[in-house]
Amino acid sequence: MRKATFEVIENPILVNTSGLQALTQSGRPLAIKIGELAGAKVQIGRSVRWNREKVESYLNKISTSA
């Protein structure tokens, strides 16, 4: 079986869990919790991806402005 190839794009619609960790600047458990609270989980077969826009929107909603 060949390894999937893809182009790296600047603002992807979906990110993997590692991308979610980078996006939230947090560890794996917290990143997954944030993604689930945002309702951003997309499961395709056994593969899990996260909707970047939903996560960003959720974080903007819960953030407090000082």
PQR file with spaces between the fields and no chain letter, atoms N, CA, C, O and H, PARSE charges and radii, in Angstrom:
ATOM       1  N    MET     1       0.836   -1.170    0.000 -0.4000 1.5000
ATOM       2  CA   MET     1       0.000    0.000    0.000 -0.0000 2.0000
ATOM       3  C    MET     1       0.888    1.243    0.000  0.5500 1.7000
ATOM       4  O    MET     1       1.866    1.317    0.745 -0.5500 1.4000
ATOM       5  N    ARG     2       0.549    2.192   -0.819 -0.4000 1.5000
ATOM       6  CA   ARG     2       1.334    3.425   -0.913 -0.0000 2.0000
ATOM       7  C    ARG     2       0.943    4.412    0.177  0.5500 1.7000
ATOM       8  O    ARG     2      -0.207    4.474    0.612 -0.5500 1.4000
ATOM       9  H    ARG     2      -0.245    2.132   -1.424  0.4000 1.0000
ATOM      10  N    LYS     3       1.929    5.175    0.598 -0.4000 1.5000
ATOM      11  CA   LYS     3       1.672    6.216    1.582 -0.0000 2.0000
ATOM      12  C    LYS     3       0.959    7.374    0.889  0.5500 1.7000
ATOM      13  O    LYS     3       1.312    7.757   -0.226 -0.5500 1.4000
ATOM      14  H    LYS     3       2.863    5.125    0.245  0.4000 1.0000
ATOM      15  N    ALA     4      -0.043    7.922    1.559 -0.4000 1.5000
ATOM      16  CA   ALA     4      -0.790    9.040    0.999 -0.0000 2.0000
ATOM      17  C    ALA     4       0.110   10.270    0.890  0.5500 1.7000
ATOM      18  O    ALA     4       0.890   10.562    1.797 -0.5500 1.4000
ATOM      19  H    ALA     4      -0.330    7.611    2.465  0.4000 1.0000
ATOM      20  N    THR     5      -0.005   10.969   -0.205 -0.4000 1.5000
ATOM      21  CA   THR     5       0.736   12.212   -0.376 -0.0000 2.0000
ATOM      22  C    THR     5      -0.261   13.361   -0.432  0.5500 1.7000
ATOM      23  O    THR     5      -1.369   13.211   -0.948 -0.5500 1.4000
ATOM      24  H    THR     5      -0.639   10.731   -0.942  0.4000 1.0000
ATOM      25  N    PHE     6       0.133   14.479    0.091 -0.4000 1.5000
ATOM      26  CA   PHE     6      -0.738   15.644    0.083 -0.0000 2.0000
ATOM      27  C    PHE     6       0.111   16.897    0.130  0.5500 1.7000
ATOM      28  O    PHE     6       1.276   16.867    0.529 -0.5500 1.4000
ATOM      29  H    PHE     6       1.033   14.600    0.510  0.4000 1.0000
ATOM      30  N    GLU     7      -0.488   17.990   -0.281 -0.4000 1.5000
ATOM      31  CA   GLU     7       0.190   19.281   -0.225 -0.0000 2.0000
ATOM      32  C    GLU     7      -0.111   19.937    1.114  0.5500 1.7000
ATOM      33  O    GLU     7      -1.211   19.799    1.650 -0.5500 1.4000
ATOM      34  H    GLU     7      -1.433   18.014   -0.606  0.4000 1.0000
ATOM      35  N    VAL     8       0.854   20.636    1.639 -0.4000 1.5000
ATOM      36  CA   VAL     8       0.648   21.381    2.877 -0.0000 2.0000
ATOM      37  C    VAL     8       0.034   22.720    2.498  0.5500 1.7000
ATOM      38  O    VAL     8       0.609   23.479    1.718 -0.5500 1.4000
ATOM      39  H    VAL     8       1.747   20.748    1.204  0.4000 1.0000
ATOM      40  N    ILE     9      -1.146   23.006    3.060 -0.4000 1.5000
ATOM      41  CA   ILE     9      -1.807   24.279    2.775 -0.0000 2.0000
ATOM      42  C    ILE     9      -1.809   25.136    4.040  0.5500 1.7000
ATOM      43  O    ILE     9      -1.667   24.635    5.155 -0.5500 1.4000
ATOM      44  H    ILE     9      -1.613   22.389    3.694  0.4000 1.0000
ATOM      45  N    GLU    10      -1.972   26.416    3.836 -0.4000 1.5000
ATOM      46  CA   GLU    10      -1.832   27.362    4.936 -0.0000 2.0000
ATOM      47  C    GLU    10      -2.953   27.258    5.970  0.5500 1.7000
ATOM      48  O    GLU    10      -2.669   27.198    7.166 -0.5500 1.4000
ATOM      49  H    GLU    10      -2.087   26.823    2.930  0.4000 1.0000
ATOM      50  N    ASN    11      -4.193   27.236    5.551 -0.4000 1.5000
ATOM      51  CA   ASN    11      -5.330   27.177    6.470 -0.0000 2.0000
ATOM      52  C    ASN    11      -6.230   25.997    6.118  0.5500 1.7000
ATOM      53  O    ASN    11      -7.225   26.174    5.416 -0.5500 1.4000
ATOM      54  H    ASN    11      -4.423   27.286    4.579  0.4000 1.0000
ATOM      55  N    PRO    12      -5.900   24.797    6.593 -0.5600 1.5000
ATOM      56  CA   PRO    12      -6.713   23.632    6.258  0.2800 2.0000
ATOM      57  C    PRO    12      -8.068   23.676    6.957  0.5500 1.7000
ATOM      58  O    PRO    12      -8.205   24.287    8.017 -0.5500 1.4000
ATOM      59  N    ILE    13      -9.066   23.031    6.365 -0.4000 1.5000
ATOM      60  CA   ILE    13     -10.392   22.944    6.976 -0.0000 2.0000
ATOM      61  C    ILE    13     -10.343   21.995    8.167  0.5500 1.7000
ATOM      62  O    ILE    13     -10.874   22.296    9.236 -0.5500 1.4000
ATOM      63  H    ILE    13      -8.955   22.534    5.504  0.4000 1.0000
ATOM      64  N    LEU    14      -9.700   20.847    7.970 -0.4000 1.5000
ATOM      65  CA   LEU    14      -9.577   19.845    9.023 -0.0000 2.0000
ATOM      66  C    LEU    14      -8.115   19.674    9.413  0.5500 1.7000
ATOM      67  O    LEU    14      -7.222   19.770    8.571 -0.5500 1.4000
ATOM      68  H    LEU    14      -9.269   20.603    7.102  0.4000 1.0000
ATOM      69  N    VAL    15      -7.878   19.420   10.698 -0.4000 1.5000
ATOM      70  CA   VAL    15      -6.524   19.138   11.175 -0.0000 2.0000
ATOM      71  C    VAL    15      -6.552   17.830   11.956  0.5500 1.7000
ATOM      72  O    VAL    15      -7.586   17.451   12.507 -0.5500 1.4000
ATOM      73  H    VAL    15      -8.603   19.342   11.383  0.4000 1.0000
ATOM      74  N    ASN    16      -5.410   17.143   12.000 -0.4000 1.5000
ATOM      75  CA   ASN    16      -5.333   15.934   12.819 -0.0000 2.0000
ATOM      76  C    ASN    16      -5.099   16.340   14.274  0.5500 1.7000
ATOM      77  O    ASN    16      -5.016   17.528   14.586 -0.5500 1.4000
ATOM      78  H    ASN    16      -4.571   17.452   11.552  0.4000 1.0000
ATOM      79  N    THR    17      -4.995   15.362   15.151 -0.4000 1.5000
ATOM      80  CA   THR    17      -4.856   15.667   16.573 -0.0000 2.0000
ATOM      81  C    THR    17      -3.563   16.424   16.868  0.5500 1.7000
ATOM      82  O    THR    17      -3.539   17.293   17.740 -0.5500 1.4000
ATOM      83  H    THR    17      -5.063   14.397   14.898  0.4000 1.0000
ATOM      84  N    SER    18      -2.501   16.102   16.156 -0.4000 1.5000
ATOM      85  CA   SER    18      -1.245   16.847   16.341 -0.0000 2.0000
ATOM      86  C    SER    18      -1.426   18.306   15.933  0.5500 1.7000
ATOM      87  O    SER    18      -0.914   19.210   16.593 -0.5500 1.4000
ATOM      88  H    SER    18      -2.521   15.396   15.448  0.4000 1.0000
ATOM      89  N    GLY    19      -2.151   18.530   14.848 -0.4000 1.5000
ATOM      90  CA   GLY    19      -2.439   19.890   14.404 -0.0000 2.0000
ATOM      91  C    GLY    19      -3.313   20.627   15.398  0.5500 1.7000
ATOM      92  O    GLY    19      -3.148   21.829   15.607 -0.5500 1.4000
ATOM      93  H    GLY    19      -2.567   17.796   14.311  0.4000 1.0000
ATOM      94  N    LEU    20      -4.251   19.902   16.015 -0.4000 1.5000
ATOM      95  CA   LEU    20      -5.113   20.499   17.036 -0.0000 2.0000
ATOM      96  C    LEU    20      -4.289   20.907   18.253  0.5500 1.7000
ATOM      97  O    LEU    20      -4.528   21.958   18.847 -0.5500 1.4000
ATOM      98  H    LEU    20      -4.384   18.926   15.845  0.4000 1.0000
ATOM      99  N    GLN    21      -3.319   20.073   18.622 -0.4000 1.5000
ATOM     100  CA   GLN    21      -2.425   20.413   19.730 -0.0000 2.0000
ATOM     101  C    GLN    21      -1.646   21.685   19.414  0.5500 1.7000
ATOM     102  O    GLN    21      -1.497   22.555   20.273 -0.5500 1.4000
ATOM     103  H    GLN    21      -3.124   19.219   18.140  0.4000 1.0000
ATOM     104  N    ALA    22      -1.155   21.793   18.199 -0.4000 1.5000
ATOM     105  CA   ALA    22      -0.401   22.981   17.797 -0.0000 2.0000
ATOM     106  C    ALA    22      -1.309   24.207   17.776  0.5500 1.7000
ATOM     107  O    ALA    22      -0.902   25.297   18.176 -0.5500 1.4000
ATOM     108  H    ALA    22      -1.275   21.087   17.501  0.4000 1.0000
ATOM     109  N    LEU    23      -2.537   24.022   17.308 -0.4000 1.5000
ATOM     110  CA   LEU    23      -3.495   25.124   17.220 -0.0000 2.0000
ATOM     111  C    LEU    23      -3.857   25.658   18.602  0.5500 1.7000
ATOM     112  O    LEU    23      -3.963   26.869   18.796 -0.5500 1.4000
ATOM     113  H    LEU    23      -2.868   23.136   16.983  0.4000 1.0000
ATOM     114  N    THR    24      -4.046   24.753   19.560 -0.4000 1.5000
ATOM     115  CA   THR    24      -4.453   25.161   20.905 -0.0000 2.0000
ATOM     116  C    THR    24      -3.278   25.386   21.849  0.5500 1.7000
ATOM     117  O    THR    24      -3.464   25.842   22.977 -0.5500 1.4000
ATOM     118  H    THR    24      -3.960   23.770   19.402  0.4000 1.0000
ATOM     119  N    GLN    25      -2.058   25.064   21.388 -0.4000 1.5000
ATOM     120  CA   GLN    25      -0.862   25.201   22.226 -0.0000 2.0000
ATOM     121  C    GLN    25      -1.040   24.446   23.539  0.5500 1.7000
ATOM     122  O    GLN    25      -0.734   24.965   24.612 -0.5500 1.4000
ATOM     123  H    GLN    25      -1.907   24.694   20.471  0.4000 1.0000
ATOM     124  N    SER    26      -1.543   23.206   23.440 -0.4000 1.5000
ATOM     125  CA   SER    26      -1.789   22.406   24.636 -0.0000 2.0000
ATOM     126  C    SER    26      -1.416   20.955   24.381  0.5500 1.7000
ATOM     127  O    SER    26      -1.093   20.572   23.256 -0.5500 1.4000
ATOM     128  H    SER    26      -1.792   22.784   22.568  0.4000 1.0000
ATOM     129  N    GLY    27      -1.464   20.160   25.429 -0.4000 1.5000
ATOM     130  CA   GLY    27      -1.176   18.741   25.319 -0.0000 2.0000
ATOM     131  C    GLY    27      -2.332   17.990   24.674  0.5500 1.7000
ATOM     132  O    GLY    27      -3.398   18.554   24.429 -0.5500 1.4000
ATOM     133  H    GLY    27      -1.727   20.471   26.342  0.4000 1.0000
ATOM     134  N    ARG    28      -2.104   16.723   24.405 -0.4000 1.5000
ATOM     135  CA   ARG    28      -3.091   15.898   23.713 -0.0000 2.0000
ATOM     136  C    ARG    28      -4.437   15.804   24.458  0.5500 1.7000
ATOM     137  O    ARG    28      -5.476   16.028   23.837 -0.5500 1.4000
ATOM     138  H    ARG    28      -1.237   16.265   24.604  0.4000 1.0000
ATOM     139  N    PRO    29      -4.459   15.479   25.766 -0.5600 1.5000
ATOM     140  CA   PRO    29      -5.753   15.346   26.441  0.2800 2.0000
ATOM     141  C    PRO    29      -6.582   16.637   26.427  0.5500 1.7000
ATOM     142  O    PRO    29      -7.787   16.601   26.179 -0.5500 1.4000
ATOM     143  N    LEU    30      -5.934   17.770   26.692 -0.4000 1.5000
ATOM     144  CA   LEU    30      -6.657   19.042   26.707 -0.0000 2.0000
ATOM     145  C    LEU    30      -7.109   19.436   25.305  0.5500 1.7000
ATOM     146  O    LEU    30      -8.212   19.955   25.135 -0.5500 1.4000
ATOM     147  H    LEU    30      -4.955   17.800   26.893  0.4000 1.0000
ATOM     148  N    ALA    31      -6.274   19.198   24.307 -0.4000 1.5000
ATOM     149  CA   ALA    31      -6.649   19.521   22.929 -0.0000 2.0000
ATOM     150  C    ALA    31      -7.875   18.720   22.506  0.5500 1.7000
ATOM     151  O    ALA    31      -8.782   19.261   21.873 -0.5500 1.4000
ATOM     152  H    ALA    31      -5.378   18.776   24.446  0.4000 1.0000
ATOM     153  N    ILE    32      -7.908   17.437   22.852 -0.4000 1.5000
ATOM     154  CA   ILE    32      -9.057   16.594   22.516 -0.0000 2.0000
ATOM     155  C    ILE    32     -10.303   17.080   23.248  0.5500 1.7000
ATOM     156  O    ILE    32     -11.387   17.119   22.666 -0.5500 1.4000
ATOM     157  H    ILE    32      -7.171   16.998   23.367  0.4000 1.0000
ATOM     158  N    LYS    33     -10.158   17.449   24.517 -0.4000 1.5000
ATOM     159  CA   LYS    33     -11.297   17.950   25.293 -0.0000 2.0000
ATOM     160  C    LYS    33     -11.856   19.231   24.674  0.5500 1.7000
ATOM     161  O    LYS    33     -13.071   19.388   24.553 -0.5500 1.4000
ATOM     162  H    LYS    33      -9.277   17.417   24.989  0.4000 1.0000
ATOM     163  N    ILE    34     -10.973   20.138   24.286 -0.4000 1.5000
ATOM     164  CA   ILE    34     -11.404   21.386   23.643 -0.0000 2.0000
ATOM     165  C    ILE    34     -12.119   21.081   22.331  0.5500 1.7000
ATOM     166  O    ILE    34     -13.171   21.655   22.049 -0.5500 1.4000
ATOM     167  H    ILE    34      -9.986   20.011   24.385  0.4000 1.0000
ATOM     168  N    GLY    35     -11.557   20.182   21.530 -0.4000 1.5000
ATOM     169  CA   GLY    35     -12.173   19.810   20.260 -0.0000 2.0000
ATOM     170  C    GLY    35     -13.551   19.211   20.436  0.5500 1.7000
ATOM     171  O    GLY    35     -14.465   19.510   19.667 -0.5500 1.4000
ATOM     172  H    GLY    35     -10.703   19.715   21.759  0.4000 1.0000
ATOM     173  N    GLU    36     -13.711   18.358   21.452 -0.4000 1.5000
ATOM     174  CA   GLU    36     -15.012   17.747   21.708 -0.0000 2.0000
ATOM     175  C    GLU    36     -16.014   18.772   22.224  0.5500 1.7000
ATOM     176  O    GLU    36     -17.177   18.747   21.822 -0.5500 1.4000
ATOM     177  H    GLU    36     -12.969   18.115   22.077  0.4000 1.0000
ATOM     178  N    LEU    37     -15.587   19.673   23.108 -0.4000 1.5000
ATOM     179  CA   LEU    37     -16.479   20.721   23.609 -0.0000 2.0000
ATOM     180  C    LEU    37     -16.919   21.661   22.488  0.5500 1.7000
ATOM     181  O    LEU    37     -18.022   22.206   22.519 -0.5500 1.4000
ATOM     182  H    LEU    37     -14.642   19.693   23.435  0.4000 1.0000
ATOM     183  N    ALA    38     -16.052   21.841   21.508 -0.4000 1.5000
ATOM     184  CA   ALA    38     -16.375   22.703   20.370 -0.0000 2.0000
ATOM     185  C    ALA    38     -17.272   21.996   19.362  0.5500 1.7000
ATOM     186  O    ALA    38     -17.813   22.633   18.459 -0.5500 1.4000
ATOM     187  H    ALA    38     -15.156   21.398   21.483  0.4000 1.0000
ATOM     188  N    GLY    39     -17.434   20.686   19.510 -0.4000 1.5000
ATOM     189  CA   GLY    39     -18.226   19.924   18.541 -0.0000 2.0000
ATOM     190  C    GLY    39     -17.524   19.830   17.202  0.5500 1.7000
ATOM     191  O    GLY    39     -18.169   19.830   16.153 -0.5500 1.4000
ATOM     192  H    GLY    39     -16.994   20.168   20.244  0.4000 1.0000
ATOM     193  N    ALA    40     -16.201   19.750   17.236 -0.4000 1.5000
ATOM     194  CA   ALA    40     -15.403   19.823   16.015 -0.0000 2.0000
ATOM     195  C    ALA    40     -14.887   18.474   15.531  0.5500 1.7000
ATOM     196  O    ALA    40     -14.155   18.420   14.543 -0.5500 1.4000
ATOM     197  H    ALA    40     -15.678   19.751   18.088  0.4000 1.0000
ATOM     198  N    LYS    41     -15.247   17.396   16.197 -0.4000 1.5000
ATOM     199  CA   LYS    41     -14.715   16.075   15.842 -0.0000 2.0000
ATOM     200  C    LYS    41     -15.365   15.557   14.562  0.5500 1.7000
ATOM     201  O    LYS    41     -16.589   15.531   14.438 -0.5500 1.4000
ATOM     202  H    LYS    41     -15.841   17.441   16.999  0.4000 1.0000
ATOM     203  N    VAL    42     -14.522   15.146   13.612 -0.4000 1.5000
ATOM     204  CA   VAL    42     -14.979   14.560   12.350 -0.0000 2.0000
ATOM     205  C    VAL    42     -14.293   13.209   12.235  0.5500 1.7000
ATOM     206  O    VAL    42     -13.067   13.132   12.162 -0.5500 1.4000
ATOM     207  H    VAL    42     -13.527   15.168   13.712  0.4000 1.0000
ATOM     208  N    GLN    43     -15.090   12.139   12.219 -0.4000 1.5000
ATOM     209  CA   GLN    43     -14.512   10.806   12.125 -0.0000 2.0000
ATOM     210  C    GLN    43     -14.804   10.227   10.749  0.5500 1.7000
ATOM     211  O    GLN    43     -15.958   10.129   10.332 -0.5500 1.4000
ATOM     212  H    GLN    43     -16.087   12.201   12.278  0.4000 1.0000
ATOM     213  N    ILE    44     -13.743    9.847   10.054 -0.4000 1.5000
ATOM     214  CA   ILE    44     -13.838    9.239    8.731 -0.0000 2.0000
ATOM     215  C    ILE    44     -13.207    7.860    8.860  0.5500 1.7000
ATOM     216  O    ILE    44     -11.983    7.728    8.856 -0.5500 1.4000
ATOM     217  H    ILE    44     -12.805    9.927   10.393  0.4000 1.0000
ATOM     218  N    GLY    45     -14.041    6.838    8.974 -0.4000 1.5000
ATOM     219  CA   GLY    45     -13.521    5.504    9.252 -0.0000 2.0000
ATOM     220  C    GLY    45     -12.893    5.498   10.631  0.5500 1.7000
ATOM     221  O    GLY    45     -13.543    5.861   11.612 -0.5500 1.4000
ATOM     222  H    GLY    45     -15.035    6.945    8.977  0.4000 1.0000
ATOM     223  N    ARG    46     -11.633    5.090   10.717 -0.4000 1.5000
ATOM     224  CA   ARG    46     -10.918    5.109   11.990 -0.0000 2.0000
ATOM     225  C    ARG    46     -10.129    6.394   12.180  0.5500 1.7000
ATOM     226  O    ARG    46      -9.554    6.615   13.246 -0.5500 1.4000
ATOM     227  H    ARG    46     -11.105    4.796    9.921  0.4000 1.0000
ATOM     228  N    SER    47     -10.096    7.228   11.177 -0.4000 1.5000
ATOM     229  CA   SER    47      -9.329    8.468   11.211 -0.0000 2.0000
ATOM     230  C    SER    47     -10.140    9.584   11.874  0.5500 1.7000
ATOM     231  O    SER    47     -11.313    9.780   11.558 -0.5500 1.4000
ATOM     232  H    SER    47     -10.563    7.049   10.311  0.4000 1.0000
ATOM     233  N    VAL    48      -9.511   10.303   12.785 -0.4000 1.5000
ATOM     234  CA   VAL    48     -10.171   11.424   13.465 -0.0000 2.0000
ATOM     235  C    VAL    48      -9.516   12.719   13.019  0.5500 1.7000
ATOM     236  O    VAL    48      -8.293   12.854   13.059 -0.5500 1.4000
ATOM     237  H    VAL    48      -8.558   10.144   13.041  0.4000 1.0000
ATOM     238  N    ARG    49     -10.330   13.659   12.600 -0.4000 1.5000
ATOM     239  CA   ARG    49      -9.876   15.000   12.233 -0.0000 2.0000
ATOM     240  C    ARG    49     -10.720   16.001   13.019  0.5500 1.7000
ATOM     241  O    ARG    49     -11.770   15.657   13.562 -0.5500 1.4000
ATOM     242  H    ARG    49     -11.323   13.549   12.568  0.4000 1.0000
ATOM     243  N    TRP    50     -10.250   17.231   13.069 -0.4000 1.5000
ATOM     244  CA   TRP    50     -10.915   18.281   13.840 -0.0000 2.0000
ATOM     245  C    TRP    50     -11.167   19.482   12.946  0.5500 1.7000
ATOM     246  O    TRP    50     -10.274   19.914   12.218 -0.5500 1.4000
ATOM     247  H    TRP    50      -9.398   17.511   12.628  0.4000 1.0000
ATOM     248  N    ASN    51     -12.376   20.026   12.996 -0.4000 1.5000
ATOM     249  CA   ASN    51     -12.746   21.198   12.208 -0.0000 2.0000
ATOM     250  C    ASN    51     -12.095   22.424   12.849  0.5500 1.7000
ATOM     251  O    ASN    51     -12.464   22.837   13.949 -0.5500 1.4000
ATOM     252  H    ASN    51     -13.102   19.675   13.587  0.4000 1.0000
ATOM     253  N    ARG    52     -11.132   22.988   12.151 -0.4000 1.5000
ATOM     254  CA   ARG    52     -10.347   24.108   12.673 -0.0000 2.0000
ATOM     255  C    ARG    52     -11.224   25.323   12.968  0.5500 1.7000
ATOM     256  O    ARG    52     -11.048   25.973   13.999 -0.5500 1.4000
ATOM     257  H    ARG    52     -10.832   22.653   11.258  0.4000 1.0000
ATOM     258  N    GLU    53     -12.158   25.636   12.082 -0.4000 1.5000
ATOM     259  CA   GLU    53     -12.996   26.826   12.260 -0.0000 2.0000
ATOM     260  C    GLU    53     -13.875   26.717   13.502  0.5500 1.7000
ATOM     261  O    GLU    53     -14.060   27.704   14.214 -0.5500 1.4000
ATOM     262  H    GLU    53     -12.300   25.109   11.245  0.4000 1.0000
ATOM     263  N    LYS    54     -14.422   25.521   13.773 -0.4000 1.5000
ATOM     264  CA   LYS    54     -15.254   25.338   14.964 -0.0000 2.0000
ATOM     265  C    LYS    54     -14.433   25.512   16.235  0.5500 1.7000
ATOM     266  O    LYS    54     -14.905   26.101   17.207 -0.5500 1.4000
ATOM     267  H    LYS    54     -14.271   24.719   13.195  0.4000 1.0000
ATOM     268  N    VAL    55     -13.208   24.999   16.228 -0.4000 1.5000
ATOM     269  CA   VAL    55     -12.340   25.135   17.399 -0.0000 2.0000
ATOM     270  C    VAL    55     -12.007   26.605   17.626  0.5500 1.7000
ATOM     271  O    VAL    55     -12.085   27.088   18.756 -0.5500 1.4000
ATOM     272  H    VAL    55     -12.825   24.520   15.438  0.4000 1.0000
ATOM     273  N    GLU    56     -11.638   27.314   16.573 -0.4000 1.5000
ATOM     274  CA   GLU    56     -11.302   28.733   16.710 -0.0000 2.0000
ATOM     275  C    GLU    56     -12.507   29.536   17.187  0.5500 1.7000
ATOM     276  O    GLU    56     -12.370   30.415   18.038 -0.5500 1.4000
ATOM     277  H    GLU    56     -11.574   26.921   15.655  0.4000 1.0000
ATOM     278  N    SER    57     -13.687   29.240   16.644 -0.4000 1.5000
ATOM     279  CA   SER    57     -14.906   29.933   17.046 -0.0000 2.0000
ATOM     280  C    SER    57     -15.215   29.671   18.523  0.5500 1.7000
ATOM     281  O    SER    57     -15.569   30.591   19.260 -0.5500 1.4000
ATOM     282  H    SER    57     -13.799   28.526   15.952  0.4000 1.0000
ATOM     283  N    TYR    58     -15.081   28.427   18.944 -0.4000 1.5000
ATOM     284  CA   TYR    58     -15.326   28.063   20.343 -0.0000 2.0000
ATOM     285  C    TYR    58     -14.367   28.795   21.275  0.5500 1.7000
ATOM     286  O    TYR    58     -14.782   29.337   22.299 -0.5500 1.4000
ATOM     287  H    TYR    58     -14.793   27.680   18.345  0.4000 1.0000
ATOM     288  N    LEU    59     -13.090   28.808   20.921 -0.4000 1.5000
ATOM     289  CA   LEU    59     -12.107   29.482   21.768 -0.0000 2.0000
ATOM     290  C    LEU    59     -12.362   30.985   21.835  0.5500 1.7000
ATOM     291  O    LEU    59     -12.157   31.599   22.882 -0.5500 1.4000
ATOM     292  H    LEU    59     -12.753   28.367   20.089  0.4000 1.0000
ATOM     293  N    ASN    60     -12.807   31.582   20.734 -0.4000 1.5000
ATOM     294  CA   ASN    60     -13.141   33.008   20.747 -0.0000 2.0000
ATOM     295  C    ASN    60     -14.348   33.279   21.635  0.5500 1.7000
ATOM     296  O    ASN    60     -14.403   34.311   22.303 -0.5500 1.4000
ATOM     297  H    ASN    60     -12.974   31.084   19.884  0.4000 1.0000
ATOM     298  N    LYS    61     -15.327   32.355   21.652 -0.4000 1.5000
ATOM     299  CA   LYS    61     -16.520   32.526   22.482 -0.0000 2.0000
ATOM     300  C    LYS    61     -16.200   32.460   23.966  0.5500 1.7000
ATOM     301  O    LYS    61     -16.710   33.257   24.754 -0.5500 1.4000
ATOM     302  H    LYS    61     -15.283   31.516   21.109  0.4000 1.0000
ATOM     303  N    ILE    62     -15.350   31.504   24.347 -0.4000 1.5000
ATOM     304  CA   ILE    62     -15.096   31.313   25.779 -0.0000 2.0000
ATOM     305  C    ILE    62     -13.998   32.217   26.322  0.5500 1.7000
ATOM     306  O    ILE    62     -13.820   32.322   27.536 -0.5500 1.4000
ATOM     307  H    ILE    62     -14.936   30.857   23.707  0.4000 1.0000
ATOM     308  N    SER    63     -13.265   32.866   25.433 -0.4000 1.5000
ATOM     309  CA   SER    63     -12.188   33.733   25.919 -0.0000 2.0000
ATOM     310  C    SER    63     -12.775   35.000   26.525  0.5500 1.7000
ATOM     311  O    SER    63     -13.793   35.515   26.063 -0.5500 1.4000
ATOM     312  H    SER    63     -13.409   32.781   24.447  0.4000 1.0000
ATOM     313  N    THR    64     -12.126   35.480   27.546 -0.4000 1.5000
ATOM     314  CA   THR    64     -12.582   36.700   28.204 -0.0000 2.0000
ATOM     315  C    THR    64     -11.707   37.853   27.754  0.5500 1.7000
ATOM     316  O    THR    64     -10.495   37.706   27.592 -0.5500 1.4000
ATOM     317  H    THR    64     -11.299   35.061   27.921  0.4000 1.0000
ATOM     318  N    SER    65     -12.322   38.978   27.559 -0.4000 1.5000
ATOM     319  CA   SER    65     -11.540   40.154   27.177 -0.0000 2.0000
ATOM     320  C    SER    65     -11.274   40.976   28.432  0.5500 1.7000
ATOM     321  O    SER    65     -12.188   41.267   29.204 -0.5500 1.4000
ATOM     322  H    SER    65     -13.306   39.097   27.690  0.4000 1.0000
ATOM     323  N    ALA    66     -10.030   41.340   28.622 -0.4000 1.5000
ATOM     324  CA   ALA    66      -9.635   42.052   29.844 -0.0000 2.0000
ATOM     325  C    ALA    66      -9.788   43.537   29.680  0.5500 1.7000
ATOM     326  O    ALA    66      -9.501   44.294   30.608 -0.5500 1.4000
ATOM     327  H    ALA    66      -9.288   41.103   27.995  0.4000 1.0000
